Amino acid sequence: MSRWSINRRRRRQKRREAMNLDLVKEIVTWTFQIILVIGIAFVLVYFVGEKTNVIGSSMEPTLYNKNEVIINKFVYKLTEPQRGDVIVFYPNGNKNTHSNIKRVMGLPGEKVKIENGKLYINEEEIISEFISESIEDAGIAQDEILLGEDEYFVLGDNLGNSEDSRFANIGNVNKQDIEGKVWFRVSPIKEMGFIK
């Protein structure tokens, strides 16, 4: 065998080894990245988010029965719930019952009253895209309610079919009973998206 052919063979061998080394590096890099992404997703879902199902029609047309949503459990450790936020909470702090999903309307320290089918906060009528109909049943809010320093008044978007702060068995929602903010709808897939 000629010297030229031996050199050529060695060069080919080195190229193959270099290609194999590059391939191994690429596989290791991809594997590490995939494991990292899965780890971050797990941490986010376990510590920050949680999936839950909507039960009933009280939040229609925003959320429908059997929709699956992701709750941001971390946001209220940094901020306070705001008017219009859709929250998940345990009525009266009872974690043995299913959680409820409603929209925050009254904030701590505010006076809430429902009169003539309208919501008043601190004696001013609240005009909101989420209150599209007359509130026929004022419930306990027919008399003015003063919210405590950690209390929220919540309503369902489907005012004619919602058990919410208007009723004594729900009443005002204490901040410590709030599980988190409804953040994202994951199913049905055709309605997937952020919740406002």
PyRosetta script that sets phi, psi and omega in degrees:
from pyrosetta import init, pose_from_sequence

init()
pose = pose_from_sequence("MSRWSINRRRRRQKRREAMNLDLVKEIVTWTFQIILVIGIAFVLVYFVGEKTNVIGSSMEPTLYNKNEVIINKFVYKLTEPQRGDVIVFYPNGNKNTHSNIKRVMGLPGEKVKIENGKLYINEEEIISEFISESIEDAGIAQDEILLGEDEYFVLGDNLGNSEDSRFANIGNVNKQDIEGKVWFRVSPIKEMGFIK")
pose.set_psi(1, 137.2)
pose.set_omega(1, -175.9)
pose.set_phi(2, -76.5)
pose.set_psi(2, 159.2)
pose.set_omega(2, 179.1)
pose.set_phi(3, -62.7)
pose.set_psi(3, -38.0)
pose.set_omega(3, 179.5)
pose.set_phi(4, -61.3)
pose.set_psi(4, -42.6)
pose.set_omega(4, -179.5)
pose.set_phi(5, -69.0)
pose.set_psi(5, -35.5)
pose.set_omega(5, 176.7)
pose.set_phi(6, -66.5)
pose.set_psi(6, -44.6)
pose.set_omega(6, 178.4)
pose.set_phi(7, -61.7)
pose.set_psi(7, -40.9)
pose.set_omega(7, 179.5)
pose.set_phi(8, -63.4)
pose.set_psi(8, -41.7)
pose.set_omega(8, 178.7)
pose.set_phi(9, -62.8)
pose.set_psi(9, -42.5)
pose.set_omega(9, 178.6)
pose.set_phi(10, -62.8)
pose.set_psi(10, -42.0)
pose.set_omega(10, 179.1)
pose.set_phi(11, -62.5)
pose.set_psi(11, -42.4)
pose.set_omega(11, 178.0)
pose.set_phi(12, -61.6)
pose.set_psi(12, -42.7)
pose.set_omega(12, 179.6)
pose.set_phi(13, -61.6)
pose.set_psi(13, -43.9)
pose.set_omega(13, 179.9)
pose.set_phi(14, -64.3)
pose.set_psi(14, -39.7)
pose.set_omega(14, 178.9)
pose.set_phi(15, -64.2)
pose.set_psi(15, -42.1)
pose.set_omega(15, 178.3)
pose.set_phi(16, -62.3)
pose.set_psi(16, -44.4)
pose.set_omega(16, 179.0)
pose.set_phi(17, -62.2)
pose.set_psi(17, -41.8)
pose.set_omega(17, 178.8)
pose.set_phi(18, -64.8)
pose.set_psi(18, -41.7)
pose.set_omega(18, 178.4)
pose.set_phi(19, -64.5)
pose.set_psi(19, -41.8)
pose.set_omega(19, 178.9)
pose.set_phi(20, -63.9)
pose.set_psi(20, -40.9)
pose.set_omega(20, 178.5)
pose.set_phi(21, -64.3)
pose.set_psi(21, -42.7)
pose.set_omega(21, 176.9)
pose.set_phi(22, -62.0)
pose.set_psi(22, -41.9)
pose.set_omega(22, 179.9)
pose.set_phi(23, -64.2)
pose.set_psi(23, -43.8)
pose.set_omega(23, 178.6)
pose.set_phi(24, -62.0)
pose.set_psi(24, -44.4)
pose.set_omega(24, 178.1)
pose.set_phi(25, -59.2)
pose.set_psi(25, -43.8)
pose.set_omega(25, -179.4)
pose.set_phi(26, -63.4)
pose.set_psi(26, -43.8)
pose.set_omega(26, 179.7)
pose.set_phi(27, -63.0)
pose.set_psi(27, -44.9)
pose.set_omega(27, 179.3)
pose.set_phi(28, -62.1)
pose.set_psi(28, -43.1)
pose.set_omega(28, 180.0)
pose.set_phi(29, -61.6)
pose.set_psi(29, -48.3)
pose.set_omega(29, 179.6)
pose.set_phi(30, -62.1)
pose.set_psi(30, -43.6)
pose.set_omega(30, 179.8)
pose.set_phi(31, -61.0)
pose.set_psi(31, -44.7)
pose.set_omega(31, 178.9)
pose.set_phi(32, -60.8)
pose.set_psi(32, -44.9)
pose.set_omega(32, -179.3)
pose.set_phi(33, -63.8)
pose.set_psi(33, -41.4)
pose.set_omega(33, 179.1)
pose.set_phi(34, -64.0)
pose.set_psi(34, -45.2)
pose.set_omega(34, 178.8)
pose.set_phi(35, -62.4)
pose.set_psi(35, -40.6)
pose.set_omega(35, 179.0)
pose.set_phi(36, -62.8)
pose.set_psi(36, -46.1)
pose.set_omega(36, 180.0)
pose.set_phi(37, -63.7)
pose.set_psi(37, -43.8)
pose.set_omega(37, 177.8)
pose.set_phi(38, -62.1)
pose.set_psi(38, -41.9)
pose.set_omega(38, 178.2)
pose.set_phi(39, -62.4)
pose.set_psi(39, -44.9)
pose.set_omega(39, 179.1)
pose.set_phi(40, -63.9)
pose.set_psi(40, -43.2)
pose.set_omega(40, 179.1)
pose.set_phi(41, -60.9)
pose.set_psi(41, -43.5)
pose.set_omega(41, 179.2)
pose.set_phi(42, -60.8)
pose.set_psi(42, -48.0)
pose.set_omega(42, 179.9)
pose.set_phi(43, -60.3)
pose.set_psi(43, -44.9)
pose.set_omega(43, -179.9)
pose.set_phi(44, -62.3)
pose.set_psi(44, -46.0)
pose.set_omega(44, -178.4)
pose.set_phi(45, -69.3)
pose.set_psi(45, -41.5)
pose.set_omega(45, -175.9)
pose.set_phi(46, -72.0)
pose.set_psi(46, -43.3)
pose.set_omega(46, -174.6)
pose.set_phi(47, -98.9)
pose.set_psi(47, -28.0)
pose.set_omega(47, -175.0)
pose.set_phi(48, -107.5)
pose.set_psi(48, -46.3)
pose.set_omega(48, -175.1)
pose.set_phi(49, -115.2)
pose.set_psi(49, 161.7)
pose.set_omega(49, 176.7)
pose.set_phi(50, -151.8)
pose.set_psi(50, 143.0)
pose.set_omega(50, 179.2)
pose.set_phi(51, -93.3)
pose.set_psi(51, 138.7)
pose.set_omega(51, 175.7)
pose.set_phi(52, -143.9)
pose.set_psi(52, 164.5)
pose.set_omega(52, 179.6)
pose.set_phi(53, -105.7)
pose.set_psi(53, 144.5)
pose.set_omega(53, 173.5)
pose.set_phi(54, -81.5)
pose.set_psi(54, 132.3)
pose.set_omega(54, 178.0)
pose.set_phi(55, -117.2)
pose.set_psi(55, 120.5)
pose.set_omega(55, 176.9)
pose.set_phi(56, 93.1)
pose.set_psi(56, -176.8)
pose.set_omega(56, -173.1)
pose.set_phi(57, -111.3)
pose.set_psi(57, 12.7)
pose.set_omega(57, -172.9)
pose.set_phi(58, -68.1)
pose.set_psi(58, -17.2)
pose.set_omega(58, -179.6)
pose.set_phi(59, -107.3)
pose.set_psi(59, 11.5)
pose.set_omega(59, 176.6)
pose.set_phi(60, -68.1)
pose.set_psi(60, 142.2)
pose.set_omega(60, 9.8)
pose.set_phi(61, -94.0)
pose.set_psi(61, 6.9)
pose.set_omega(61, -179.2)
pose.set_phi(62, -71.8)
pose.set_psi(62, -48.6)
pose.set_omega(62, -179.9)
pose.set_phi(63, -131.9)
pose.set_psi(63, 142.8)
pose.set_omega(63, -178.7)
pose.set_phi(64, -114.7)
pose.set_psi(64, 158.9)
pose.set_omega(64, 177.7)
pose.set_phi(65, -49.9)
pose.set_psi(65, 133.7)
pose.set_omega(65, 177.9)
pose.set_phi(66, 75.0)
pose.set_psi(66, 3.5)
pose.set_omega(66, 170.2)
pose.set_phi(67, -62.4)
pose.set_psi(67, 145.5)
pose.set_omega(67, 173.8)
pose.set_phi(68, -106.1)
pose.set_psi(68, 132.2)
pose.set_omega(68, -177.7)
pose.set_phi(69, -129.7)
pose.set_psi(69, 156.4)
pose.set_omega(69, 173.9)
pose.set_phi(70, -101.7)
pose.set_psi(70, 132.4)
pose.set_omega(70, 178.3)
pose.set_phi(71, -100.9)
pose.set_psi(71, 133.4)
pose.set_omega(71, 172.1)
pose.set_phi(72, -88.9)
pose.set_psi(72, 104.7)
pose.set_omega(72, -177.0)
pose.set_phi(73, -84.3)
pose.set_psi(73, -10.0)
pose.set_omega(73, -173.2)
pose.set_phi(74, -95.1)
pose.set_psi(74, -29.0)
pose.set_omega(74, -169.8)
pose.set_phi(75, -55.9)
pose.set_psi(75, -38.6)
pose.set_omega(75, -176.4)
pose.set_phi(76, -83.2)
pose.set_psi(76, 3.1)
pose.set_omega(76, 169.2)
pose.set_phi(77, -82.1)
pose.set_psi(77, -21.9)
pose.set_omega(77, -178.9)
pose.set_phi(78, -105.1)
pose.set_psi(78, -30.8)
pose.set_omega(78, -177.2)
pose.set_phi(79, -133.0)
pose.set_psi(79, 175.1)
pose.set_omega(79, 177.2)
pose.set_phi(80, -101.5)
pose.set_psi(80, 151.0)
pose.set_omega(80, 173.9)
pose.set_phi(81, -58.3)
pose.set_psi(81, 143.5)
pose.set_omega(81, -178.8)
pose.set_phi(82, -113.0)
pose.set_psi(82, 156.9)
pose.set_omega(82, 175.7)
pose.set_phi(83, -58.0)
pose.set_psi(83, 130.1)
pose.set_omega(83, -179.3)
pose.set_phi(84, 99.2)
pose.set_psi(84, -16.4)
pose.set_omega(84, 177.5)
pose.set_phi(85, -64.2)
pose.set_psi(85, 140.2)
pose.set_omega(85, 172.5)
pose.set_phi(86, -95.9)
pose.set_psi(86, 120.7)
pose.set_omega(86, -173.7)
pose.set_phi(87, -119.2)
pose.set_psi(87, 160.3)
pose.set_omega(87, 171.6)
pose.set_phi(88, -113.1)
pose.set_psi(88, 130.7)
pose.set_omega(88, -178.3)
pose.set_phi(89, -147.1)
pose.set_psi(89, 162.8)
pose.set_omega(89, 174.6)
pose.set_phi(90, -101.9)
pose.set_psi(90, 119.8)
pose.set_omega(90, -179.4)
pose.set_phi(91, -57.1)
pose.set_psi(91, 128.1)
pose.set_omega(91, -179.6)
pose.set_phi(92, 54.6)
pose.set_psi(92, 24.8)
pose.set_omega(92, 177.3)
pose.set_phi(93, 72.8)
pose.set_psi(93, 10.0)
pose.set_omega(93, -176.4)
pose.set_phi(94, -83.0)
pose.set_psi(94, 100.6)
pose.set_omega(94, -178.6)
pose.set_phi(95, -79.1)
pose.set_psi(95, -0.8)
pose.set_omega(95, 176.3)
pose.set_phi(96, -85.9)
pose.set_psi(96, -6.3)
pose.set_omega(96, 176.0)
pose.set_phi(97, -104.9)
pose.set_psi(97, 169.9)
pose.set_omega(97, 176.6)
pose.set_phi(98, -74.3)
pose.set_psi(98, 150.3)
pose.set_omega(98, -180.0)
pose.set_phi(99, -73.4)
pose.set_psi(99, 157.7)
pose.set_omega(99, 178.1)
pose.set_phi(100, -110.9)
pose.set_psi(100, 152.4)
pose.set_omega(100, 175.3)
pose.set_phi(101, -121.1)
pose.set_psi(101, 121.0)
pose.set_omega(101, -179.8)
pose.set_phi(102, -146.0)
pose.set_psi(102, 174.1)
pose.set_omega(102, -179.4)
pose.set_phi(103, -106.6)
pose.set_psi(103, 133.4)
pose.set_omega(103, 178.3)
pose.set_phi(104, -72.0)
pose.set_psi(104, 127.8)
pose.set_omega(104, 176.3)
pose.set_phi(105, -120.0)
pose.set_psi(105, -41.7)
pose.set_omega(105, 179.9)
pose.set_phi(106, -107.4)
pose.set_psi(106, 138.3)
pose.set_omega(106, -176.3)
pose.set_phi(107, -108.4)
pose.set_psi(107, 162.1)
pose.set_omega(107, -178.2)
pose.set_phi(108, -50.7)
pose.set_psi(108, 136.4)
pose.set_omega(108, 177.2)
pose.set_phi(109, 84.3)
pose.set_psi(109, -6.9)
pose.set_omega(109, -178.9)
pose.set_phi(110, -87.4)
pose.set_psi(110, 157.4)
pose.set_omega(110, 174.8)
pose.set_phi(111, -103.0)
pose.set_psi(111, 127.3)
pose.set_omega(111, -176.3)
pose.set_phi(112, -117.4)
pose.set_psi(112, 137.3)
pose.set_omega(112, 176.3)
pose.set_phi(113, -151.2)
pose.set_psi(113, 143.5)
pose.set_omega(113, 173.8)
pose.set_phi(114, -114.2)
pose.set_psi(114, 122.7)
pose.set_omega(114, -176.4)
pose.set_phi(115, -144.1)
pose.set_psi(115, 134.0)
pose.set_omega(115, -179.1)
pose.set_phi(116, 53.5)
pose.set_psi(116, 37.7)
pose.set_omega(116, 176.6)
pose.set_phi(117, 77.8)
pose.set_psi(117, 7.9)
pose.set_omega(117, -177.4)
pose.set_phi(118, -121.0)
pose.set_psi(118, 150.3)
pose.set_omega(118, 178.2)
pose.set_phi(119, -94.2)
pose.set_psi(119, 128.0)
pose.set_omega(119, 177.4)
pose.set_phi(120, -118.2)
pose.set_psi(120, 133.6)
pose.set_omega(120, 173.8)
pose.set_phi(121, -124.8)
pose.set_psi(121, 124.9)
pose.set_omega(121, -174.4)
pose.set_phi(122, 50.8)
pose.set_psi(122, 43.0)
pose.set_omega(122, 175.8)
pose.set_phi(123, 66.7)
pose.set_psi(123, 12.4)
pose.set_omega(123, 175.7)
pose.set_phi(124, -113.2)
pose.set_psi(124, 134.4)
pose.set_omega(124, 179.9)
pose.set_phi(125, -66.9)
pose.set_psi(125, 134.3)
pose.set_omega(125, 178.0)
pose.set_phi(126, -94.1)
pose.set_psi(126, 117.4)
pose.set_omega(126, 173.8)
pose.set_phi(127, -99.4)
pose.set_psi(127, 119.4)
pose.set_omega(127, -175.7)
pose.set_phi(128, -142.2)
pose.set_psi(128, 145.1)
pose.set_omega(128, 175.9)
pose.set_phi(129, -64.1)
pose.set_psi(129, -17.2)
pose.set_omega(129, -177.8)
pose.set_phi(130, -89.2)
pose.set_psi(130, -10.6)
pose.set_omega(130, 175.8)
pose.set_phi(131, -111.7)
pose.set_psi(131, 86.5)
pose.set_omega(131, -173.7)
pose.set_phi(132, -98.0)
pose.set_psi(132, -3.2)
pose.set_omega(132, -178.9)
pose.set_phi(133, -136.4)
pose.set_psi(133, 166.2)
pose.set_omega(133, 176.8)
pose.set_phi(134, -68.2)
pose.set_psi(134, 140.2)
pose.set_omega(134, 179.2)
pose.set_phi(135, -88.0)
pose.set_psi(135, 98.1)
pose.set_omega(135, -173.8)
pose.set_phi(136, -70.4)
pose.set_psi(136, -38.0)
pose.set_omega(136, -177.4)
pose.set_phi(137, -110.6)
pose.set_psi(137, 104.3)
pose.set_omega(137, -179.2)
pose.set_phi(138, -76.6)
pose.set_psi(138, -22.6)
pose.set_omega(138, -179.2)
pose.set_phi(139, 58.1)
pose.set_psi(139, -140.2)
pose.set_omega(139, -178.3)
pose.set_phi(140, -71.0)
pose.set_psi(140, -11.0)
pose.set_omega(140, 179.8)
pose.set_phi(141, -82.7)
pose.set_psi(141, 3.0)
pose.set_omega(141, 173.4)
pose.set_phi(142, -66.4)
pose.set_psi(142, -25.5)
pose.set_omega(142, 170.8)
pose.set_phi(143, -103.2)
pose.set_psi(143, 144.4)
pose.set_omega(143, -176.8)
pose.set_phi(144, -58.7)
pose.set_psi(144, 135.4)
pose.set_omega(144, 178.6)
pose.set_phi(145, -113.5)
pose.set_psi(145, 126.4)
pose.set_omega(145, 174.8)
pose.set_phi(146, -97.4)
pose.set_psi(146, 118.8)
pose.set_omega(146, -179.2)
pose.set_phi(147, -79.2)
pose.set_psi(147, 137.4)
pose.set_omega(147, 177.4)
pose.set_phi(148, -71.2)
pose.set_psi(148, 178.8)
pose.set_omega(148, -173.8)
pose.set_phi(149, -68.2)
pose.set_psi(149, -18.4)
pose.set_omega(149, 176.9)
pose.set_phi(150, -123.4)
pose.set_psi(150, 24.8)
pose.set_omega(150, -175.2)
pose.set_phi(151, -111.3)
pose.set_psi(151, 147.8)
pose.set_omega(151, -179.5)
pose.set_phi(152, -130.2)
pose.set_psi(152, 144.9)
pose.set_omega(152, 175.3)
pose.set_phi(153, -102.5)
pose.set_psi(153, 123.4)
pose.set_omega(153, -174.8)
pose.set_phi(154, -119.7)
pose.set_psi(154, 148.3)
pose.set_omega(154, 175.5)
pose.set_phi(155, -132.0)
pose.set_psi(155, 151.8)
pose.set_omega(155, 170.4)
pose.set_phi(156, -84.4)
pose.set_psi(156, 152.6)
pose.set_omega(156, 178.9)
pose.set_phi(157, -68.3)
pose.set_psi(157, -27.5)
pose.set_omega(157, 177.4)
pose.set_phi(158, -92.5)
pose.set_psi(158, 79.7)
pose.set_omega(158, -170.4)
pose.set_phi(159, -59.0)
pose.set_psi(159, -27.7)
pose.set_omega(159, 179.6)
pose.set_phi(160, -79.3)
pose.set_psi(160, -9.0)
pose.set_omega(160, -176.6)
pose.set_phi(161, -145.5)
pose.set_psi(161, 54.5)
pose.set_omega(161, -178.3)
pose.set_phi(162, -138.9)
pose.set_psi(162, 129.1)
pose.set_omega(162, 173.1)
pose.set_phi(163, -94.7)
pose.set_psi(163, 108.8)
pose.set_omega(163, -171.8)
pose.set_phi(164, -140.7)
pose.set_psi(164, -155.4)
pose.set_omega(164, -175.3)
pose.set_phi(165, -64.0)
pose.set_psi(165, -10.7)
pose.set_omega(165, 176.5)
pose.set_phi(166, -70.9)
pose.set_psi(166, -14.5)
pose.set_omega(166, -173.6)
pose.set_phi(167, -116.7)
pose.set_psi(167, 139.1)
pose.set_omega(167, -172.2)
pose.set_phi(168, -59.0)
pose.set_psi(168, -32.4)
pose.set_omega(168, -177.9)
pose.set_phi(169, -72.7)
pose.set_psi(169, -14.1)
pose.set_omega(169, 172.5)
pose.set_phi(170, -105.3)
pose.set_psi(170, -59.5)
pose.set_omega(170, 178.0)
pose.set_phi(171, 62.0)
pose.set_psi(171, -159.7)
pose.set_omega(171, 178.5)
pose.set_phi(172, -69.7)
pose.set_psi(172, 146.0)
pose.set_omega(172, -178.4)
pose.set_phi(173, -101.7)
pose.set_psi(173, 123.4)
pose.set_omega(173, 178.4)
pose.set_phi(174, -80.0)
pose.set_psi(174, 142.2)
pose.set_omega(174, -177.7)
pose.set_phi(175, -55.3)
pose.set_psi(175, -36.8)
pose.set_omega(175, -178.2)
pose.set_phi(176, -67.6)
pose.set_psi(176, -16.0)
pose.set_omega(176, 178.9)
pose.set_phi(177, -92.6)
pose.set_psi(177, -2.8)
pose.set_omega(177, 179.8)
pose.set_phi(178, -83.6)
pose.set_psi(178, 123.4)
pose.set_omega(178, -179.4)
pose.set_phi(179, -79.9)
pose.set_psi(179, -34.9)
pose.set_omega(179, -179.8)
pose.set_phi(180, 165.3)
pose.set_psi(180, -175.2)
pose.set_omega(180, -179.5)
pose.set_phi(181, -101.6)
pose.set_psi(181, 132.8)
pose.set_omega(181, 175.7)
pose.set_phi(182, -69.4)
pose.set_psi(182, 124.4)
pose.set_omega(182, -168.9)
pose.set_phi(183, -113.2)
pose.set_psi(183, -44.1)
pose.set_omega(183, -169.7)
pose.set_phi(184, -148.7)
pose.set_psi(184, 134.2)
pose.set_omega(184, 174.5)
pose.set_phi(185, -90.4)
pose.set_psi(185, 126.1)
pose.set_omega(185, -179.6)
pose.set_phi(186, -101.7)
pose.set_psi(186, -21.7)
pose.set_omega(186, 175.6)
pose.set_phi(187, -150.6)
pose.set_psi(187, 149.9)
pose.set_omega(187, 3.9)
pose.set_phi(188, -68.6)
pose.set_psi(188, 153.0)
pose.set_omega(188, -173.2)
pose.set_phi(189, -58.7)
pose.set_psi(189, -36.6)
pose.set_omega(189, -177.9)
pose.set_phi(190, -67.7)
pose.set_psi(190, -16.4)
pose.set_omega(190, 178.5)
pose.set_phi(191, -110.1)
pose.set_psi(191, 13.0)
pose.set_omega(191, -177.9)
pose.set_phi(192, -58.6)
pose.set_psi(192, 137.0)
pose.set_omega(192, 176.7)
pose.set_phi(193, 160.2)
pose.set_psi(193, 175.3)
pose.set_omega(193, -179.6)
pose.set_phi(194, -71.5)
pose.set_psi(194, 148.1)
pose.set_omega(194, -179.7)
pose.set_phi(195, -100.5)
pose.set_psi(195, 132.3)
pose.set_omega(195, 175.3)
pose.set_phi(196, -113.2)
pose.dump_pdb("model.pdb")
